[in-house]
Amino acid sequence: MSGLRTLHRLRKDARDGAQDAFARRLAELRLAEELLRRASMEDGQAMVEYALLLSLLSLVAFGAVNEFGLGVSSLYSRIVAVYP
């Protein structure tokens, strides 16, 4: 009878070990999935940063054109007035 008990105990240990290995592998896969999800979220963050930089540069360019545009226009007006 002890041989049968030993066999049952070995089978149970093997099942428990397989379940533990499966649980560890599942945890690793979930961790990898979470890391990939977070990595993909950074792409959206980078796009927002680029959009903010583009809007800031657009505002600076618009202000520069308005400021220098008026100055250049008055310069051409003075040149035309001196040299008709």
Residue, then its C-alpha position, 0 to 999 in steps of 0.5 A: m500500500s505504501g507504493l500506491r501512496t507514494l505514487h499518489r503523492l508524486r503525482k500530486d507534487a508534479r501537479d502542484g509543481a506544474q501549477d506553480a510553474f504555470a502561475r509564474r509564467l502567467a505572471e511574467l506574461r501579464l507583466a510583459e503585457e503591462l510593460l508593452r501597454r505602458a510603452s505604447m502610451e509614451d507614443g501618445q505622450a510624445m505626440v502631445e509634446y510635439a503638438l505643444l512645441l509646434s503650437l509654440l513655434s507657430l505663435v512665435a513665428f506669427g508674432a515675428v511676422n507681425e512685428f517685422g512685417l510692419g517694420v519692413s512695410s514702413l521701411y519700403s514706404r520710406i524708401v519709395a518716398v525718398y526715391p520715387 
